[in-house]
């Protein structure tokens, strides 16, 4: 995984998150948890566990809210692909 790619996607995700009108508290919390995990991953890439549930958390959020926030969902899709490439 390119550290720069993850950094760019994470920055864009945080920007979209702060600018989005997210009325669903559960979505906000789940997204915040994912952002926090991604920040930890970016800060400590050598500690990434290939069995991490981060990809599953992202996919679960996408499955539950795909139609509600298409821009954020697109960013999360990109992050999922980066994580998958990192683990192979």
Secondary structure, DSSP 8 states (H G I E B T S, - for coil): --HHHHHHHHHHHHHHHHHS----HHHHHHHHHHHHHHHHHHHTGGG--TT-SHHHHHHHHHHHHTTT-HHHHHHHHHHHHHHHHHH-
